[in-house]
Amino acid sequence: MAPYFGNSTFIWATLIGLMLTYLSVGYYLGGKLADRYPSERLLYTLTAIAAVSIALIPFLSRPLLNASVDAFADLAVGAFYGRLVAIVFLFLVPITLLGCVSPMVIRLRLNAVGEAGGTAGSLYALPTVGSIVGSFLPVLVLIPYLGTYETFYAFAIMLGVTSLIGLLLARAWVPALSATSVLLVVLLVVGLWQPGDLRRAEAGELLYEGESEYNYIQVIKNGDEVGLVLNEGHAIHSIYNPNRLLTEGPWDYFMLGPYFNRDQRPEDVDSLLLIGLAGGTTARQFTNVYGPIPIDGVEIDPRIVEIGREYFAMNEPNLNVFVEDGRYVLKRTDRTYDVIGVDVYRQPYIPFQLTTREFFQESYDRLNDDGVMVLSAGRYGTDYRLVHAIATTTKAVFPNVYLIDVGRFSNTMVVATKQPSDLANYRANIAQLPQGSPLRTIGELSLQTGNIREWTGGGDEHIVFSNNRAPVDLVIDQVIIGAAQGERRR
């Protein structure tokens, strides 16, 4: 699901809610079947059908998944989430059939009322153990080492073999032979089918595709640019161009944060903490512009760090990489920085713990006296609800907060200064930079196209996110729903 729809709370709620609905239907039907047809043959026939239906999910889902890419590319948000529901509907048959198992097994195992407690207890304990194994085995072993499709096939084979053994022991020869024939056909198709890329590249040449414990990852080359694409692929998380430093994307704008201070010079920037290192675009730019200053880069996914070094030239000797959660590193460090950058999108969502007042207070405490904090926030067209909510929360800690729109991508940079500052400082500092320098180039571009403004609050975005209440996903879902409603109005 993640390569196409992401893994937000909205996706999780849809997925879990429908799965539980299917299980509930299965429990009900299984109870009725168990009372009317208490047969081991029926039980194992149902699980054999479930095994085949699980093996077919990768085949049947592929056209719908690719159609979801086309829908999002055409900005058809409603159609995009319509595909989501269609994909989850594919699980109706196997999950409902597996829901029938528990009541049927209880009926078959229950010989007397006096044994009901022990029978029910053992049949609750065993599925719970299975759930524990089913939670860890795919995440830690099957998906990282085999892949998503192969994980489906592995579980289908395990369930199919168990069903065949049960049918044979129940002397159900005809169903056993039928199930064996179907499973052999499915296995033959699986062996001959070459699915190719899990998800095709939206543009350019696919250099790498893989899955980690945290992300589905693609590296795409388009012209001279190499881009890092994660999960549903609707955003570029890093860009590397060996022939050009600036990208005109949000990475460039992190360098501009200090220039809202009075009399700022390039040599005043001596350190950077970057939460959300990705492929190291921002770290490379800071090193090129400010020299080999100490840079601490935090990235939670170790595979992305490896890809950054292999495809994005992320080999600066001044870059110290932490493979950790950004909030954890910030809490534990005793260092202070001139700039703290936060670029942690799992597009279009952002981890809530990196948007709260407490997080911004921790960042404030880790800044030097003239330090600045710069965040990349997403928007949809002119819908700034998320940007304004983050800016409002930041303003609860920092004296001055500024917004800069990024022209190439739908991002707005939120810049917060530890010392009182002014927009006039920014204009004056940019004008003092050498002509033709990367800082002067991106600074002038921001003044021309960035709609730079100070955020003082107001409007409907008055909520201040906290550790206790940070409805970030809800705000983003409202933006997406608004986009879908706009499509229907058109």
N, C-alpha and C positions, 0 to 999 in steps of 0.2 A: 504493500500500500504506500509506503513512504516515498518511493521514487516518483509517484504520480500525485499523491494527495497530501504528503507530509505526515507528521505525527503529533498534531496539536491535540488539545483537549477536546476540540470539536470532533476530530476524527476518532479519537478513542471513545468518546461517548456514543457516536454512531455505531462503531464496531461492536463495543461491548453490549450496548443496549439491544441491538438486533440479535447478537449471539444468544443472549439470555432469553430473548423472546423465542428463538428457535428451540432452545433447551426446554423452556416451559411447555411449548406445544408437544415436544417429544416426551416429556414426563407424563403429560396427560394421555396422549395416545398410547404410550407404552403401558400405562396402567390398565387401560381398556383392553388392549391386546393380551396382556398377561392373564387377565381374568377369563377371557374368552378362549384364548389359544395358548395355554401354558406349555410351550414346546421349545426345546433346545434347537430344533431345526429352524424354527422361525427366528429365534434370537440370532443365530449365526448367519442366517441368510440376510437379515437386516444389516449386520455389521459388514458382511461381504459387499453388499451394495454401497454402504457408506465408504468402504475402502476404495472402490472403483470411482465413486463420485469425487473423493478427495484427489485421486490421481488426475482427474480430468480438469480440476480447477485451473492449473496453469494454462492449459490449452484454451479453455473457454474464456478466461479472463483477458488474454492477450489482446484481442481486437478492441475490447472495451477500454483497456488501459491506454492503448495507443490513441483511441478516439478522445480520451480525456486530455491528452497532450494537445491535440488539434483544437479542442474546445477552449482551452486556456490560452493558446496562441491567438485565437480569434477574440479573446476577451469575453468569451461566453461563460461567465462564472456560474450561472444557473445550470447550464448544460454540464459543466465540469463536475459539480456536486451531484447532478443527476447520475453521472457515470459512477460516482462513489456508491450510491445506493444500489445501482445495478450490480456492482462487483460484490458487495456484501450479500446480495440476494443469492449469489452462487453458492453460498455456504448453507442455504436453507436445507437442502437434502441431507448432506452428511451430518450436520449438527442436530437436526431433528431426529434422524435415525439413531444417532448415538445417545440422544436424550431418552430414547425408548429402553436403553439397556438396563439402567438401574431398577426401575419397577419390575421389569421382566425377570431379572436375576433374583430379586428379592422373592418374587412369587415362586420361582423354581427351587430356591434354596429353603424356603420356609416349609418345614414339615409339621410343625405343631406350634400352637400359640405360645407355649412355654419357652420356645426357642426364638421367639420374635426379636427380643432385645439383642441377643448375641448375634443373630443373623444380620439385623440392621446395622449393628455396630461395626461388624467386620466389613460390611459392604459400603459403609461410609468411610472407614479407614483406608481401604484399598484405593478407591478413586482419589482420595486426598493425596496419598503417596504418588499416584500417577500424575496428579496435577502439579506436584512439586517437581517431579522429573520433567514434566512437560513445560514447566516454566524455565528451567535452567538449560536443558539439553539443546533446544533450538538456538538460544541466545549465545551460549558459551561454546558450543561444539558444532552443531549442524550448519547453521547459517554462515558463521565465519569460515569454516573449513570446507563445506560442501557447496553451499549456495541456497538461495530461496527455493528454486524449483526442486532441487534435489531433496530439500527438507520435506516438501509435500510428498515426494515419491517415497522417501524413507518411511514416513508415518503410514502412507497408504499400504506399503508392502508389509510392514509389521502388523497392521490391522488385518490385511488380507490373509496373511499366513495363519494368524491366530484363528480367523474365521474358518479357513479350510480345515485346520486340525479339529476344530469344534464340530464341523459338519461330518467329518469322517468318524469321529468318536461317537457321534449321534447316529451313525449308519445312514446318513442322508446322502446316498451316493449320487443321485441325479443332481441335486443342488450343488454338491461338492464338485462334480465334473463340470457343471455349468460355470460355477464361480472360477474354477481353475482355468477354463478356456478364456473367460473374459479377462482375467488377470494376466494371462500370458499374452493376449493381444495388446493389452495396455502396456505391459513391460516391453513388448517388441516395438511399439510405437515410440515409447520413451527412449529406447536404445537407438532408434533410427533418427528421431527428431533432433535437429540441431537448432535450438532456439536463437542462437546468436546473442546479440546484446540484450540485456534485460530491459533496457529502455533506450530507444534510439536518440541520438543527439539532435537537439532542436535546430542546430546550425553548426556547420563546420565539420571537421574530422574528429572522430572519437579516438583519442590516444590511449585512454585507460578507462576501465569500468570495474568497480569492485564494491564490496560491502564490508563495513566495519561493525564494531559493536554499537556504534552510535549513528552511522549514516550510510546511505547509498551514495557512492562517489563516482563522478565522471570528471575526466580531464579532456577538454575539447580545444582543438586548435582551429582558429578562424583567421586566415591571413597570417600576419605576424604575431597575433595575440594567442596566448595560451590561457584558457579560463578554467577555473575550478567551479564545478556545479555539484550541488548537494541535494539529495532527496528529490523533491518534485521538480527541481530544475528550473524554477522560474526566476532565479536570480543568479548572478555571478558573484562568487565569494572571494575570488582573487584573480588578478590579471597579471600576466608576465609578458612583456614585450622586450626582447633584448635590444631593440633599436630605439626604444622610447621609454622615458621614465614616467611621465605623466599619463594618466588614464582618462582624465575628465570625469572620473567616478568618485565615490565617497572617500576612497583611500587617500586621494590627493588632499582633501580638505582637513584631514587630521593635522597636517603640518601648519595650518593657518590659525589654530586655536590660540597660541600665545600672543598673537598680534592684536588682540583686544586690550592687552595691558598697555600702560603708558610707556613710551620710549622703548619699545621692544626691538631687539636686534637678534639676528640668527645665532650669534655666539652666546646668547643668554640661555639657549635651550641645551641642557646637559644630560637629560635622562628621559626615558619613556617607559611606561608600563602599558602594554597593549593586551587587553582582554578580548580574545577572539583573534588569534594570530592567523588562522587559516593557512594560505600559501605564502604568507609573508610579504605581501605587496607593500603595506604601510611601513614595515620594518626596513625594507629595501630602500624606499623613498627617504625615510628619515636618515638612514646611513649615508645616502648619496648627498643629501642637502646639508645635514648638520654634522657630518663627519662620523667617526666611529664612537659615538656616544653609547653608554650602557643602555641596552634595550632588554627588558624582560618581556617575553612574549608568552602568553598563556593560551593553550589549546587543549581542550578536553579529549580530543580524538587522536590517539597516537598514530593512526594510519594517515591522517591528514598531514601530520608533521613529516612523515616519511615521503609523502607525495610532494609536499612543498620543497623538500630538498632535492627530489629527483626531477621534477618538472618545472619548478618555479625559481630555481637558483637561490633558494633560501639557505645560504651558507655563510652569511656574514659572521665574522669572528666575534663581533661585539654583541651578537644576539644570544641571549640566554633563554632557553625554552623550558617552560614548565608544562608538563602534561598533567593538568589538574583542572578542576572546576575553578572558574575565575573568582567567585566569591570566597572560596576556601583560601586561595592564594592571597587575596587582598587582606583577609582577616589575619593570616599568619605572618605576613611580611613585616619587617621593621624598617624597610627602606622607604624613602620619600622620593617623589618624582616631580619633574617640571610639567610633564604632560601625562595624563591617564586617558587612553583611548579605549572605547568600548564598541566593538563591532561583532555582535554575537547572534545575528539573525539565523534562525532556521526558517527561512522565508516561507510565509510572511510573518511568522511568529518569532517572539523573543522570550527567552527564559524570564519568568516573572521575578526571580530573586535578584536579577540584575537591573531592575527598574524601580526598586523601592527607595523610600526616604532613608532607611537604615543603610542601604548599600551606598547611596550618595554621600551619607555622612561618613562612612568608612573611607570612601574615596577622598573626600575633603580632608580627612585627617592624614592621609598618605601623600598629600600634595605639599610641595615646598611653598614658601610664602607667596610667590608670584605664579603658582601653578594653575593650570587649567585642566578641565575635564571636557572631552569631546566624545559625543555619542552619535552613532548613525541610527536614525529612526526611519521607518518606512511609511509610505502613504500610498493612496490609490487616487491618482489624478489630483484633484483639489480637495480631497477628503483628508484633513489634517487631524482627525480625532486622536489617533495614537501619538502623533508628534506633540500635540498640545498637552496631552495627559502626561507624557514623560517630561516635557518642559515645565509643567506646573509642579510636578514632584521635585524636579531638580531645583526649582526656584525656592522650594521650602528649605533648602540647605545653603545654596550659594547666593551671593548678593546680586549678581547679574547673570542673565541667561540670554543667549542670542540664537537665532535660527538662520540657517543658510540652506537654500534649496539647491540640490544638485541637478544639473541639467541633463546629463546623460542617462541617469537612472532615477527611479521614483524614490529618492531618499531625501531627507532633510537632516542636516547636521545640527545637533544641539550642543552649543558651546557654553560652558559655565566657568566663570572666573572666580578664583578664591578672594582676590582683592576687588574692591569697587572699580568698575571700568566704564568705558563709554564707546559708542560707535565711532566717534570722531577719532579715537585712538587708532582704530583699525584702518581707517582711510589714510591717516597720516603715516602709519607704519608701512603700509603697502607702497605708498608713494616713495618711501625712502629706500626700497629694495633695488638692487641693481637691475637695469633693463635686461630682459632676456633670460634672467634666472628663473628656475622652475617656480620658486616662491612668488616672484613678481607675476609670472604668467598665470598661475592658478588664482592668485589674489585678485588680479584685474578681472579675470573671468567671473569670480564670485561677485565682484562689485557690479559687473554688467548684467549678469543673468541670475544671481542668487537671491534676489529679493531679501537682502539682509535686513533683519529687524530685531529689536529687543523684545523679549517676551516678558510681559508683566502680569499675565494671567487674564482672566475674563472669559466670557462665553460660557459654553456648557461644560468645558473640560476643566472643571474645578477640582476634580478628585485628586487626592494625593495618595499614591500607591504606598502601601506599607507591607511589612512582612506578614502581618495578619490579614490584610485584604489588598490584593493586587490583581484585579480582574483584567489582566492584559489580554488574554485570549478572547475574553468577551468583547472588548473594544475592537479587536481585529475582526472577529466574527461579524460584528455589526457593520464594519466597513465592507466586508465581503457581501453580506446580505444587501446592503445599500447598493453596491455595484450591480448585483443581480436584479434588484428592483428597477434600477435605472435601465438595464437592458430590456426588461419587459415593457417599460414605458416607451422605449424607442420602437 
